[in-house]
Structure formats: structure tokens, C-alpha cells
């Protein structure tokens, strides 16, 4: 990655300009270049290459609609011929261009039997600080994508523990793992109940990093490494991509990477309830009642609403440190995808100002998020005749809201809380965003945290 973005101040000039500036740029060019653009029917959008009299590439032009869009240049590194290029662009656009350039090189090729890795060109930018910062953002995004893309057979709870330990080792963090029946002994009953049917033992992964004197931020990530639906088993189409159901844990690890790589002055805690929601003779059943860590009893209406069950014990534990902010990420509901589609993550917040600030922080770096209402009038939909509440309503309406309302019961009222309900997966190829695992909202959240705590 360091070789693709360098401080090299030589190379083939690469001009990246906005469409609104295109005609002015053309007017400043030689008549030869102007004729070339005309005779090749260049549309004024995308890539144009120029050669010298010897037929050697000596200049490149890339025209985008909005150079502040962090994914506008997401395909550029794949479009250009191999070589060393030198960026020529408005400095105000360098951060977005460099992120798009580098994220465009992302590949997940480890399961091919032959080498599929591409030889990419490199880009010179005379700003080492910008390069270092870009690499941190891209590494965090790539980590999130990789963890989601790995097949479930190689990303079960024990593998997620290993990935967390590797991240901890890189940044000098500490990790504790509560595994199997120890979850019952230490009062994490709903995590155990969801994961007990799998041969892959359920666990709570607990990472800590930073100075105890700094304000604490606690991240909670849903780590359902594969979701069959349990006894309320999913149809084949619904189960096909359920390797991504640990996407919440991938997101909090990606966000943790950003926080630690930037050495943000916070005390960080990351809690990941990691399970496989499997089918076996001891699987959780519809109609069972589970007593959660917080003491709230929950009637199981549907075993496929398992993410909120593992999260609720972790959220209850997150309260104990009295953090400044609790943020959870989860691939939680199809209802959110119906509401906002697959590419816009919805979130809920108990603090209006934080919600507004995170929305603004995301817009500034092309990581949009959309606040949804924590509409308490729907609380009654979670009522049970034999327990304190059910894990989901019997009606499908407002499913993302009722899931958030369920989780809200496990966060203390005096602690600010954010809940992100994400897709975690691209279902179509977009610029710099291939089909597969995707990071949604972590750059937005980090941008907010950096502004608040730096």
C-alpha cells in the first residue's frame, strides 16, 4: 500500500479536475491536445490519455463531477496504465482523491487457486502527512471488508478472537475472552443461549486500549459469524450471505483501528459477542424465556432475531464503566434495508446534537449516515404475556425501530448511545466499492470522534 501512494515528486502528470472546470482546462492546453480530445470524441467526463511525438504517455486527465467525493477516483488506479504518476489537482481535493486512489486497489483474492493480484500504478503526492492519514483510513476500511468477506468456515468465533488479538498486538491493546460455559458463570446468558447450539463455542471478546484518565468510548459489535436463523431457519436465499452477519464486529474493529492508529486521546473498549446461530438439539426455541444480564426477562418470539439478544448482554456490560459514549454496529434488520436501501446506513441516537454532528461529519468525507427515529410509542409492540418483553414483535412493521427500542432497554438513560443498523455488504459494483464486504459509517464516526476528542 505504501508503494501505491508516495511522496515521489516526479512522474507522468495526472490532472484531476471537476467537470465544471473542464473547458477552462482545455482552453489552456496546446492545440495538439485540444485536437486530440476533439478527434477522440472525449465527452468531458472520465479518463483521457495524451502521448508525446514518440508515442509515449506523457499526460493523463481525469474529469469527475465532484472532486470532494471520496469515491470519485475509486476506479482510477485500475484505469491507468502501469507507471509513476504525479498528482496535479486543487489541494483542497487531495484527501478525497488519495483515498479514492488507494481504496480502488482493494482486492480480496485469497481464495483463488491462481494469483489474481493486480500490478497497480503509483501516485506521487508531496504531502507525507496526507499519505499517512490516507493509509490509516484505507487500512481500517480494508480490515472491515476482509473480515466480512472471509467465508464463515474461516471466520467463526474463535477466528474472530484471533483477528481481535492481532489488532490488539499491533497497537498494544489488551484482550480478554469469556468462552463457552464461562459466559453463564459470568452472567452473559443471552450470548450463551444464542451460541450454545454450535460446535464453535460462543464468547465475549473484550478489547481495551488507552489511558484510563482519558474519556472512555465503548464500541459494541454484533459478531454472529453465521446466521442460519436457528430453529426459525432462514430460506436458502436469506442464508446465502449470512457470513456477513458478523459485520458489526468487523465495523467496530475497523473503527478501533482508526482510533488506535491515530492515537486518539480516549480510553477505548470494544465488546464483541461472537456466536454462530446454529440448529441443534440444544438450540434456543421459539417460546423460550431467557433472563438477560440486566435481569430483564425476554420471551423468544423468533430465533432469527438473535442479534439483539447477543448485543443486549454486551450493552448491559458496557454501562458498567460509565463511558462518555456507547456506539454499537450491527447487521440487524432487513427492515432498515427496506427503508434506506443497502448503501445508506441508518442509525439511532439518544442525543440530538451528537446525531447531527455525526451526520455532518459523514457528509464531509463521503460516508453518509441517516438518523432514524427512536419512536417510543412502538414499545408496546415488544410486550409479552409471560415475560418482561419479547425479542421482536409479531408484526413486521417498523422492524428497525422496534429492534432499536429493544436494545435501548439495556443502555442506561444517562449514557449517550448510538446504534448503527448496517448492511455491511455491497450488492453491486460501484466506484471503489466492489461487490462484497463494506464499511459503512466508521469514517463518519471517527471524523466526529476526532473533532470531539482531539
C-alpha positions as CSV (number, residue, x, y, z in Angstrom):
1,X,0.0,0.0,0.0
2,X,2.9,2.4,0.8
3,X,4.2,1.8,-2.8
4,X,0.9,3.0,-4.4
5,X,0.9,6.4,-2.7
6,X,4.3,8.1,-2.3
7,X,5.9,11.5,-1.9
8,X,7.7,11.0,-5.2
9,X,7.7,14.4,-6.9
10,X,8.3,13.0,-10.4
11,X,6.1,11.1,-12.8
12,X,3.6,11.4,-15.6
13,X,1.4,14.4,-14.8
14,X,-2.1,13.3,-13.7
15,X,-4.7,16.1,-13.7
16,X,-7.8,15.5,-11.7
17,X,-10.4,18.3,-12.3
18,X,-14.1,18.8,-11.9
19,X,-16.4,18.8,-14.9
20,X,-17.2,22.5,-14.2
21,X,-13.5,23.4,-14.8
22,X,-13.0,21.2,-17.8
23,X,-13.5,23.8,-20.5
24,X,-11.1,26.2,-18.8
25,X,-8.5,23.4,-18.6
26,X,-8.9,22.6,-22.3
27,X,-8.5,26.2,-23.3
28,X,-5.1,26.3,-21.6
29,X,-3.9,23.2,-23.5
30,X,-1.8,23.0,-26.6
31,X,-3.6,22.9,-29.9
32,X,-2.3,19.3,-30.3
33,X,-4.0,18.2,-27.1
34,X,-7.2,20.1,-27.9
35,X,-7.4,18.4,-31.3
36,X,-6.7,15.0,-29.6
37,X,-9.7,15.5,-27.3
38,X,-11.9,16.6,-30.2
39,X,-10.9,13.8,-32.5
40,X,-11.3,11.1,-29.9
41,X,-14.7,12.4,-29.0
42,X,-13.8,12.8,-25.4
43,X,-17.0,13.6,-23.5
44,X,-15.5,15.7,-20.8
45,X,-16.0,13.0,-18.2
46,X,-13.7,10.2,-17.2
47,X,-10.1,9.4,-18.3
48,X,-8.2,10.8,-21.3
49,X,-4.5,9.9,-22.1
50,X,-2.1,12.0,-24.0
51,X,1.1,11.0,-25.8
52,X,4.2,12.9,-27.0
53,X,5.6,12.8,-30.5
54,X,7.3,9.5,-29.8
55,X,4.0,7.9,-28.8
56,X,4.9,7.8,-25.1
57,X,2.3,8.6,-22.5
58,X,3.2,12.0,-21.1
59,X,0.0,13.3,-19.5
60,X,-3.3,12.0,-18.1
61,X,-6.6,13.7,-17.4
62,X,-9.4,12.5,-15.2
63,X,-12.6,14.5,-15.0
64,X,-15.1,14.0,-12.2
65,X,-18.4,15.6,-11.3
66,X,-17.4,16.2,-7.7
67,X,-13.7,16.0,-6.7
68,X,-14.7,16.2,-3.0
69,X,-16.4,12.8,-3.4
70,X,-14.1,10.3,-1.7
71,X,-15.1,7.6,-4.2
72,X,-15.0,9.7,-7.4
73,X,-11.5,8.4,-8.1
74,X,-12.2,4.9,-6.9
75,X,-11.6,3.3,-10.3
76,X,-8.8,5.5,-11.4
77,X,-5.9,3.2,-10.2
78,X,-7.4,0.4,-12.3
79,X,-7.9,2.5,-15.4
80,X,-4.4,4.0,-15.7
81,X,-1.6,2.0,-17.4
82,X,1.3,0.9,-15.0
83,X,3.8,3.6,-14.2
84,X,4.5,6.5,-11.8
85,X,2.1,9.4,-11.9
86,X,2.3,12.8,-10.2
87,X,-0.9,14.4,-8.9
88,X,-1.9,17.8,-10.3
89,X,-5.2,18.9,-8.6
90,X,-6.6,21.5,-6.3
91,X,-5.0,20.8,-2.9
92,X,-8.5,21.1,-1.3
93,X,-9.3,17.9,-3.2
94,X,-6.2,15.9,-2.4
95,X,-7.6,14.0,0.6
96,X,-10.6,12.7,-1.4
97,X,-8.5,11.9,-4.5
98,X,-5.9,10.0,-2.5
99,X,-8.5,8.0,-0.6
100,X,-10.3,7.1,-3.8
101,X,-7.0,6.2,-5.5
102,X,-5.9,3.8,-2.7
103,X,-9.2,2.2,-1.9
104,X,-9.5,1.4,-5.6
105,X,-6.6,-1.0,-5.2
106,X,-8.6,-3.1,-2.7
107,X,-8.7,-6.8,-3.7
108,X,-10.0,-9.9,-1.9
109,X,-8.2,-12.7,-3.8
110,X,-7.0,-15.1,-1.1
111,X,-9.3,-18.0,-2.1
112,X,-8.4,-18.1,-5.8
113,X,-6.1,-21.0,-6.8
114,X,-4.1,-18.7,-9.1
115,X,-2.6,-15.3,-8.4
116,X,-5.2,-12.7,-9.2
117,X,-3.4,-9.7,-7.6
118,X,-3.1,-6.8,-10.0
119,X,0.0,-4.7,-10.5
120,X,-1.2,-1.1,-10.0
121,X,0.4,2.2,-10.9
122,X,1.7,4.5,-8.1
123,X,0.8,8.2,-7.4
124,X,3.1,10.9,-6.1
125,X,1.7,13.4,-3.7
126,X,4.1,15.9,-2.0
127,X,2.4,15.5,1.5
128,X,3.6,12.8,3.8
129,X,1.1,13.6,6.5
130,X,-1.8,13.3,4.0
131,X,-0.4,10.0,2.8
132,X,0.0,8.5,6.3
133,X,-3.6,9.6,7.1
134,X,-5.0,8.1,3.9
135,X,-3.3,4.8,4.5
136,X,-4.8,4.6,8.0
137,X,-8.3,5.2,6.6
138,X,-7.8,2.6,3.8
139,X,-6.3,0.0,6.2
140,X,-9.3,0.3,8.5
141,X,-11.7,0.0,5.6
142,X,-9.8,-3.0,4.2
143,X,-9.8,-4.7,7.6
144,X,-13.6,-4.3,7.8
145,X,-14.1,-5.6,4.3
146,X,-11.7,-8.5,4.7
147,X,-13.3,-9.8,7.9
148,X,-16.8,-9.7,6.3
149,X,-15.6,-11.3,3.1
150,X,-13.9,-14.3,4.7
151,X,-16.2,-17.4,4.5
152,X,-17.9,-18.4,7.7
153,X,-15.9,-21.7,7.9
154,X,-12.8,-19.5,8.5
155,X,-14.4,-16.7,10.5
156,X,-16.1,-18.5,13.4
157,X,-16.0,-17.0,17.0
158,X,-12.5,-18.4,17.6
159,X,-11.2,-16.8,14.4
160,X,-12.8,-13.5,15.3
161,X,-11.0,-13.8,18.6
162,X,-7.7,-14.3,16.7
163,X,-8.4,-11.3,14.5
164,X,-9.1,-9.1,17.5
165,X,-5.9,-10.3,19.2
166,X,-3.9,-9.5,16.1
167,X,-5.3,-6.0,16.1
168,X,-4.5,-5.7,19.8
169,X,-1.0,-6.9,19.3
170,X,-0.4,-4.3,16.6
171,X,-1.4,-1.4,18.8
172,X,-0.5,-2.6,22.3
173,X,-4.1,-3.2,23.5
174,X,-5.3,-6.0,25.8
175,X,-8.0,-8.6,25.1
176,X,-10.0,-10.8,27.4
177,X,-12.1,-13.7,26.1
178,X,-15.0,-15.3,28.0
179,X,-15.8,-18.6,26.3
180,X,-18.4,-21.3,26.4
181,X,-20.0,-22.1,29.8
182,X,-17.9,-19.3,31.4
183,X,-20.5,-17.0,29.9
184,X,-23.0,-18.5,32.2
185,X,-20.7,-18.3,35.2
186,X,-20.0,-14.6,34.5
187,X,-23.6,-13.8,33.7
188,X,-23.9,-13.4,29.9
189,X,-26.8,-15.8,29.5
190,X,-28.3,-14.5,26.2
191,X,-24.9,-14.7,24.4
192,X,-24.6,-18.3,25.6
193,X,-28.2,-19.1,24.7
194,X,-27.9,-18.0,21.1
195,X,-24.5,-19.6,20.6
196,X,-24.8,-22.9,22.5
197,X,-26.1,-25.0,19.6
198,X,-22.8,-24.5,17.6
199,X,-19.7,-26.6,17.9
200,X,-17.9,-23.2,17.8
201,X,-18.1,-22.0,21.4
202,X,-19.8,-18.6,21.9
203,X,-17.7,-16.0,23.5
204,X,-17.5,-12.3,24.6
205,X,-14.4,-10.6,23.2
206,X,-13.3,-7.6,25.3
207,X,-10.5,-5.3,24.0
208,X,-9.2,-2.3,26.0
209,X,-6.7,0.3,25.0
210,X,-5.6,3.8,26.1
211,X,-5.1,5.9,29.1
212,X,-7.5,5.4,32.0
213,X,-7.5,9.2,32.5
214,X,-8.9,9.9,29.1
215,X,-12.7,9.9,28.3
216,X,-14.0,6.4,27.6
217,X,-15.6,5.3,24.4
218,X,-17.1,1.8,24.2
219,X,-17.8,0.1,20.9
220,X,-20.1,-2.9,20.7
221,X,-20.3,-5.1,17.6
222,X,-22.6,-7.9,16.6
223,X,-20.5,-10.9,16.0
224,X,-22.9,-13.5,14.6
225,X,-20.4,-15.4,12.5
226,X,-23.1,-17.3,10.6
227,X,-26.8,-17.0,11.0
228,X,-28.9,-20.0,9.9
229,X,-31.9,-18.3,11.6
230,X,-31.8,-21.0,14.3
231,X,-34.9,-23.2,14.6
232,X,-36.8,-20.4,12.8
233,X,-34.5,-21.3,9.9
234,X,-33.9,-18.9,7.0
235,X,-34.8,-19.9,3.4
236,X,-31.8,-20.6,1.2
237,X,-31.8,-17.1,-0.4
238,X,-31.8,-15.5,3.0
239,X,-29.0,-17.6,4.3
240,X,-26.7,-17.3,1.3
241,X,-24.7,-14.2,2.5
242,X,-25.0,-14.7,6.2
243,X,-21.3,-14.8,6.6
244,X,-21.7,-11.1,6.7
245,X,-23.8,-11.2,9.9
246,X,-20.7,-10.6,11.9
247,X,-20.3,-7.3,10.0
248,X,-21.0,-5.3,13.2
249,X,-17.9,-6.7,14.8
250,X,-15.9,-6.1,11.7
251,X,-17.0,-2.4,11.8
252,X,-16.1,-1.9,15.4
253,X,-12.6,-3.4,14.8
254,X,-12.2,-1.2,11.8
255,X,-13.2,1.8,13.8
256,X,-10.9,0.7,16.7
257,X,-8.1,0.5,14.1
258,X,-8.7,4.2,13.2
259,X,-8.8,5.3,16.8
260,X,-5.6,3.5,17.8
261,X,-3.7,4.3,14.6
262,X,-4.4,8.0,15.1
263,X,-3.6,7.6,18.9
264,X,-6.9,9.4,19.7
265,X,-6.8,10.5,23.4
266,X,-9.6,8.3,24.6
267,X,-9.9,5.2,26.7
268,X,-11.3,2.6,24.2
269,X,-13.2,-0.5,25.0
270,X,-14.5,-2.9,22.3
271,X,-17.1,-5.6,23.2
272,X,-17.9,-8.3,20.6
273,X,-20.4,-11.0,21.4
274,X,-19.3,-13.7,19.0
275,X,-21.6,-16.7,18.2
276,X,-22.8,-19.0,15.5
277,X,-26.6,-19.2,15.3
278,X,-26.9,-22.9,14.5
279,X,-29.5,-25.6,14.6
280,X,-29.0,-28.5,17.1
281,X,-30.9,-30.4,19.8
282,X,-30.0,-27.7,22.4
283,X,-30.8,-24.7,20.2
284,X,-32.8,-21.8,21.6
285,X,-36.5,-22.4,20.9
286,X,-39.4,-20.1,20.0
287,X,-41.3,-19.5,23.2
288,X,-38.4,-20.0,25.5
289,X,-37.8,-17.3,28.1
290,X,-34.2,-16.0,28.7
291,X,-33.1,-13.9,31.7
292,X,-30.6,-11.3,30.4
293,X,-27.5,-10.0,32.1
294,X,-29.5,-6.9,33.0
295,X,-32.2,-9.1,34.7
296,X,-34.9,-8.3,32.1
297,X,-36.7,-11.5,31.0
298,X,-37.2,-11.9,27.3
299,X,-39.6,-14.3,25.5
300,X,-38.2,-15.6,22.3
301,X,-40.7,-14.9,19.6
302,X,-38.3,-15.7,16.8
303,X,-34.9,-17.3,16.9
304,X,-33.8,-15.4,13.8
305,X,-34.0,-12.1,15.9
306,X,-30.8,-13.3,17.6
307,X,-28.5,-10.3,17.0
308,X,-30.3,-8.1,19.5
309,X,-30.1,-11.0,22.1
310,X,-26.3,-11.2,21.9
311,X,-26.0,-7.4,21.8
312,X,-28.1,-6.8,24.9
313,X,-25.8,-8.6,27.3
314,X,-22.8,-6.7,25.8
315,X,-24.6,-3.4,26.1
316,X,-25.6,-4.1,29.7
317,X,-21.9,-4.7,30.4
318,X,-20.9,-1.5,28.6
319,X,-22.8,0.6,31.1
320,X,-20.6,-0.5,34.0
321,X,-17.7,1.8,33.0
322,X,-19.9,4.8,32.7
323,X,-18.4,5.7,29.3
324,X,-18.9,9.1,27.6
325,X,-20.5,7.3,24.6
326,X,-21.6,3.8,23.7
327,X,-21.7,3.0,20.0
328,X,-22.9,-0.3,18.5
329,X,-22.8,-1.6,15.0
330,X,-24.9,-4.5,13.8
331,X,-26.2,-6.0,10.6
332,X,-29.5,-6.2,12.4
333,X,-32.7,-5.8,10.3
334,X,-33.9,-6.2,6.8
335,X,-36.4,-3.5,7.7
336,X,-33.6,-0.9,7.6
337,X,-32.6,-2.0,4.1
338,X,-36.2,-1.7,3.0
339,X,-36.3,1.8,4.5
340,X,-33.0,3.2,3.2
341,X,-31.7,0.6,0.7
342,X,-28.4,-1.2,1.1
343,X,-26.0,1.7,0.7
344,X,-27.2,4.2,3.3
345,X,-26.7,3.1,6.9
346,X,-29.4,4.1,9.4
347,X,-28.6,5.0,13.0
348,X,-30.5,5.8,16.1
349,X,-29.3,8.2,18.8
350,X,-30.3,9.3,22.3
351,X,-28.5,12.6,21.8
352,X,-29.7,15.1,19.2
353,X,-26.5,17.1,19.0
354,X,-24.3,14.0,18.6
355,X,-26.6,12.7,15.8
356,X,-26.4,16.0,13.9
357,X,-22.7,16.2,14.3
358,X,-22.1,12.7,13.1
359,X,-24.3,13.2,10.1
360,X,-22.3,16.3,9.2
361,X,-19.0,14.6,9.8
362,X,-20.0,11.8,7.5
363,X,-21.2,14.1,4.7
364,X,-17.8,15.8,4.8
365,X,-16.0,12.6,3.8
366,X,-18.5,10.8,1.6
367,X,-19.6,8.4,4.4
368,X,-23.3,9.3,4.6
369,X,-25.4,8.2,7.5
370,X,-29.1,8.8,8.2
371,X,-30.8,9.2,11.6
372,X,-33.9,7.2,12.2
373,X,-36.5,7.9,15.0
374,X,-36.3,6.0,18.3
375,X,-40.1,6.2,18.4
376,X,-41.1,5.1,21.9
377,X,-44.8,4.7,21.0
378,X,-43.8,1.4,19.4
379,X,-42.6,0.0,22.8
380,X,-45.9,-1.8,23.2
381,X,-45.1,-4.0,20.2
382,X,-42.4,-5.7,22.3
383,X,-44.9,-6.7,25.1
384,X,-45.2,-10.3,26.2
385,X,-47.9,-12.1,28.2
386,X,-45.4,-14.2,30.1
387,X,-42.1,-12.2,30.4
388,X,-40.9,-8.6,30.6
389,X,-40.7,-8.3,26.8
390,X,-40.3,-10.3,23.6
391,X,-37.2,-10.2,21.4
392,X,-39.3,-9.0,18.4
393,X,-42.9,-8.1,17.5
394,X,-45.3,-10.4,15.8
395,X,-45.9,-7.8,13.1
396,X,-43.2,-6.8,10.5
397,X,-43.8,-3.0,10.5
398,X,-41.2,-0.6,11.8
399,X,-38.8,-3.5,12.3
400,X,-35.6,-1.4,12.5
401,X,-37.2,0.9,15.1
402,X,-38.5,-1.9,17.3
403,X,-35.1,-3.6,17.2
404,X,-33.5,-0.3,18.4
405,X,-36.2,0.0,21.1
406,X,-35.3,-3.5,22.3
407,X,-31.6,-2.5,22.6
408,X,-32.4,0.8,24.2
409,X,-33.8,-1.1,27.3
410,X,-30.2,-2.3,28.0
411,X,-28.4,1.1,27.9
412,X,-28.7,3.3,31.0
413,X,-30.6,6.5,30.4
414,X,-27.8,8.8,31.4
415,X,-25.3,7.4,28.9
416,X,-25.3,8.7,25.3
417,X,-25.8,5.8,22.9
418,X,-25.7,5.4,19.1
419,X,-27.0,2.3,17.3
420,X,-26.0,1.7,13.7
421,X,-28.1,-0.8,11.7
422,X,-25.9,-1.5,8.6
423,X,-25.9,-3.7,5.5
424,X,-22.1,-4.4,5.7
425,X,-22.2,-5.7,2.1
426,X,-22.1,-4.2,-1.4
427,X,-24.6,-5.9,-3.7
428,X,-23.4,-4.1,-6.8
429,X,-20.1,-2.7,-8.1
430,X,-19.6,1.0,-7.5
431,X,-16.5,3.2,-7.9
432,X,-14.0,2.0,-5.3
433,X,-16.7,-0.3,-3.8
434,X,-16.6,-3.8,-5.2
435,X,-19.3,-6.4,-4.5
436,X,-18.7,-7.9,-1.1
437,X,-18.0,-6.7,2.4
438,X,-18.1,-2.9,3.0
439,X,-17.5,-0.5,5.8
440,X,-20.4,1.9,6.4
441,X,-20.2,4.8,8.9
442,X,-16.9,4.1,10.5
443,X,-15.2,7.1,8.8
444,X,-18.1,9.3,9.8
445,X,-18.0,8.2,13.4
446,X,-14.2,8.6,13.6
447,X,-14.3,12.0,12.0
448,X,-16.8,13.0,14.7
449,X,-14.7,11.5,17.5
450,X,-11.6,13.2,16.2
451,X,-13.3,16.5,16.2
452,X,-14.6,16.0,19.7
453,X,-11.7,14.5,21.5
454,X,-8.5,15.5,19.6
